Amino acid sequence: MARRLLFTLVAGGTLAVLSACGVGTLSSDQVAETAEDALEGEVGTRPDIECPDALDKEEGASTRCTLTAGDDPTTYGVTVTVTSTDGDTKLGVTVDDEPQDD
């Protein structure tokens, strides 16, 4: 079963970066870092997530990323979706059940 985590993108430094990148977009680096933070909080180990695309800050917008952990070269797909823009931007993170084919 895929794990779904909700987290809120907050913090003064992050909000300043969002303004620099455009009011309506999260950069690919911001999406990856925020997803890493959320998963680290859930499982206790920080994964490495790479997101190739920026994410529009509109409810329902999503992007696909890849996850690896530590020395394990196995990659998993990750979907990051904007679940709410009412106040803070809330994102859902879903990690695929099966590793990606290489």
N, C-alpha and C positions, 0 to 999 in steps of 0.2 A: 504494500500500500504506500502511495506517495505521502510524504510529510508536507503538511501545509502550515506555514508559520506566518503570523502577522506581526509586523513591527512598524514603528513610526519613525520617520526620518526627522530627527530633531537635533539641535545643537547649533549654537551661534556660528561656529566656523562653517558648518555645512550649509547653513542658510545663506551665508555670504557667497559661497561658491556657486550656489544655485542662481543667485542674481547675476553673477558674472557669465554664466552659461546661457542665460535666457530664462525668463520667468516661467515658461511653460515646458521646460525640458530638464530631465536629469541626465547628466553625461553618463557614458558607458562606465567610466571609472566610479562614479558615485553609486550607480546601481550595483556594481560588483562589490564595492566596499560595504555598502549597507547590507547586502545579502550575506556577505561573510560575517559581519557583526551578528546578524540574527541567528545564523546557523551555529556560530561559536557559542552564543548564549544558550542555545538549545542542547547541543551535544558536548560542549566543553572543549572541543578542538577546532581551531580555525582552519577552514578549508581555503583553497585558492580558487577563486571564481573569476572567470574572464567573460566579459560581455562585449560583443562586437558593436552593438548599436546603442544609441541614446534611447531614452524612454520618455515619451510625451506624458506630461502630468495631467492626464485625463482618465477618469474612471473607466476601467476596462482595457486600457492600453497595456500591451505586454511585449516582452522581449525574451529571446532564448539566449542562455548563457551555458558555459561548461564549468564543471567542478572537478577538481582533483584534490587529494588529501595527502599531505606529507610526501613520503617517498613512493607511495603507490601510484603508478602511472595510469591506473584505470580512470576513465573520465565518465562523468554522468551529466546528462542534460539537466538544466535548471530553467524553469519558467518563472519570470518575475512579472507580476501583474499589479497595476495600480488598482487598489480596492476602494479607495476613498480619497477625495481631495477636499473634504469638508474640514477646514482647519488644517491640521498637519496632513502631509501626504502619507497615506498608509499603503504599504506594499505587501502582497502575498508572495511567498517563495515556495515553489513546489519542485522537489527533487525527483527525477525519474526513478522508477523502481529498478530498472535494469541498466547496466552500463551501456555506453555507446559503442557501436561497432567501430573498430579502427580502420 
